[in-house]
């Protein structure tokens, strides 16, 4: 299963972007997490089953579908998969939910 680390910069905090990412990931049955960063970006790890085209569709939707986001850049890199992971969560300073 491919897994991507993704960092999105621009206007992506304070607009419900993490919740949008979680909903989108759950729609595709992806696992992983998303969190805000101190520099104003949002980072995530997304693991998806099957072929890589599902990941590309996810990335395209991520860039275009949130009505209030202004995406300046999206960085991505493939990272090792996490076996046994269940669901997709939002990381906060208090844990994952």
C-alpha positions, -999 to 999 in steps of 0.1 A, spaced: 0 0 0 15 34 -9 17 60 18 23 97 13 35 125 35 18 157 23 24 193 34 -1 219 22 8 256 25 -14 286 20 -46 296 37 -54 262 52 -59 269 89 -89 282 106 -113 272 78 -120 235 86 -94 222 62 -84 193 85 -120 182 88 -123 184 50 -92 162 46 -105 136 71 -139 135 53 -122 131 19 -98 104 32 -127 85 48 -147 87 15 -118 67 -1 -112 44 29 -77 58 34 -59 56 67 -36 81 83 -38 115 100 -38 152 95 -26 181 117 -20 218 118 17 230 119 30 261 138 40 277 105 4 278 92 7 248 70 -12 215 73 6 182 71 -7 147 68 2 111 62 -22 93 39 -21 55 31 -43 42 3 -50 7 -10 -45 -4 -45 -31 16 -74 -15 50 -71 -43 67 -92 -65 68 -61 -38 89 -44 -36 113 -74 -74 117 -74 -73 125 -37 -45 151 -42 -64 167 -70 -96 170 -49 -75 182 -20 -62 211 -41 -95 222 -56 -126 213 -35 -124 233 -3 -143 265 -9 -122 287 15 -87 272 10 -61 291 -10 -34 265 -17 0 280 -23 19 247 -25 16 210 -20 47 189 -12 45 152 -12 68 123 -7 64 85 -5 71 71 29 70 36 45 35 22 50 21 16 85 7 -18 89 -24 -24 111 -35 13 110 -72 18 114 -91 49 102 -81 84 95 -77 109 124 -71 145 132 -41 151 154 -43 178 180 -21 187 210 -44 165 229 -41 133 208 -60 120 177 -97 122 171 
